[in-house]
Amino acid sequence: MAKFFIKLDGIEQREIEIDAETVEEARDRAIVTLGGYLQENPSYADHRQWRVDIQDALRRHQMYIIVACVEAAPRPNLASYESVAAHLPNGSGDVAL
């Protein structure tokens, strides 16, 4: 087992030391840690983006996990496409979307 340190960016708390076989296992544990923190502290979601740092025992960065909340773009108004298509020179009204 190797020693890793995980830290949730922007949180005033100590790093969490974990033992894991691989950096991928440490990544999985870091994701669970972030999920648990968000569950216990839902107001942290107001940050809208988070970075989790994973370091090895020598404090070398091994991986960053970046999570962001992004609002969805508005859905296109297909009715407006259809009205434009009705006025196309070929008169077919077909629109390739």
Secondary structure as the mmCIF struct_conf table of DSSP 4:
data_model
#
loop_
_struct_conf.conf_type_id
_struct_conf.id
_struct_conf.beg_label_comp_id
_struct_conf.beg_label_asym_id
_struct_conf.beg_label_seq_id
_struct_conf.end_label_comp_id
_struct_conf.end_label_asym_id
_struct_conf.end_label_seq_id
STRN STRN1 ALA A 2 LEU A 8
TURN_TY1_P TURN_TY1_P1 ASP A 9 GLY A 10
BEND BEND1 GLN A 13 GLN A 13
STRN STRN2 ILE A 16 ALA A 20
BEND BEND2 GLU A 21 THR A 22
HELX_RH_AL_P HELX_RH_AL_P1 VAL A 23 GLU A 40
HELX_RH_3T_P HELX_RH_3T_P1 PRO A 42 HIS A 47
STRN STRN3 GLN A 49 ASP A 56
TURN_TY1_P TURN_TY1_P2 ALA A 57 LEU A 58
STRN STRN4 HIS A 61 ALA A 68
HELX_LH_PP_P HELX_LH_PP_P1 GLU A 71 PRO A 76
HELX_RH_AL_P HELX_RH_AL_P2 LEU A 78 ALA A 85
TURN_TY1_P TURN_TY1_P3 ALA A 86 HIS A 87
BEND BEND3 LEU A 88 LEU A 88
TURN_TY1_P TURN_TY1_P4 PRO A 89 ASN A 90
#
